[in-house]
Structure formats: C-alpha cells, structure tokens
C-alpha cells in the first residue's frame, strides 16, 4: 500500500512546479480578437457606422467668394442625418432638388450662403439645430473661344483651378500661341453684347499676367492679322 501511495501522490517538488506554472499557461485570445472584429473600429471602441464610409469626400476647393451657377455639381450633408446626404447638379433654373425640401434655388450664392440657406429651411419645419455643409464637387463646364491668328483656333474649357477666368496671354497660349502673321496689338474680345479692343503686345511688355486682361467664361477672342 505504501508503494501505491507513493505512485499516486507526485513529489512535493513536482506539485510546486505545477502550481507555479498554472498562471502562465497559454491565454486564449478573446473571440472578437480571433475573428478580427475590432479591426475597423475607431478609438473608443464603437464600431464604425456603414454610413460613415459613404460620406461625400470628393469636394474641391473653390476660390474665395465663388458663387454657384447653373451646372455646378454640389454635395450637401446634414450632420447626423445620413438619409439627407445628396449630390446634385444645379439645373437651368438655378435650383437643386433635396430630400424633404424639394427644389431650392442656390444659384448666385456662395457655398457658405448656400449652407446657411439650407440650415434655415431644414430648421424651419424638419430638424432641430441642423448643421449643414455644402461643398463643390465639380464646376460647370466654362468655355472660351479663340479665333483668328492662333495655331489652334477653337473653343476651350477654363482650367480647373481658374473657373472664373484666366489671363489673356494664358488663353492665347492654350490656343497654341500666335501664328507668324498675328498682330498681338490688334485683339478683340467679345463679351456678351460688348466688344473690347486689347493690345496684348503692350500687356506682355508690362509683365503679362500681373497687369493683363482677364478672359471670362463665354468670351470670344479674335487675334488680328498683321498689315504689311
């Protein structure tokens, strides 16, 4: 019997070793960690909302004081109201169609003025203290035309960074520059019902774009021909 007891009861040293090793046994990772459920969570532990990933983030920086016009594409966000998020193009009447509000005229307003207008309308009948953001997604296509003695006469879009206008010398450069028989001092610019005479040679002597003539969307530039 004494030998059986000796076999069944481990030595004291073995008991001590097992006791000391018990706390350091491999720890099983939480199920959420094993499944990587928290990988996409922001700091704070809350899971990211699916709607947060669909926010309009494609806005472009408009020049200070830029006024919205027909065919501009805008994005409208009402914070905390995902169903009201909208991307829309301003129609021929200068308006956009928005959830709850219907047609709202925004043409002629700056982005800040448009946001204030929509904040007022949403707060009047639908929301309490709404926070509205209006951003510009794409400019309307704004074009100018260069005719006469240039290498590539035709109609051109305003550069993306200068939707409201560019310098006359830049417009000439976009059209391929002057031909060999061009007369830069004899340029006419038709703007709506007016025709303006411009001496681009004098502008170039004064330093070009620093003291130049600004071409606006819709202008038609005609470069005259030298008289020999």
Secondary structure, 3 states (H helix, E strand, C coil): CHHHHHHHCCCHHHHHHHHHHHCCCCCCCCHHHHCCCCCCCCCCCCCCCHHHHHCCCCCECCCCCCECCCCCEEEEEECCCHHHCEEEECCCCCEEEECCCEEEECCCCEHHHHHHHHHHHHHHHCCCCCCEEEEEEECCCCEEEEEECECCCEEEECCCCCCCCEEHHHHHHHCCCECCCEEEEEEEEEECCEEEEECHHHHHHHCHHHHCCEECCCCEEEEEECCC
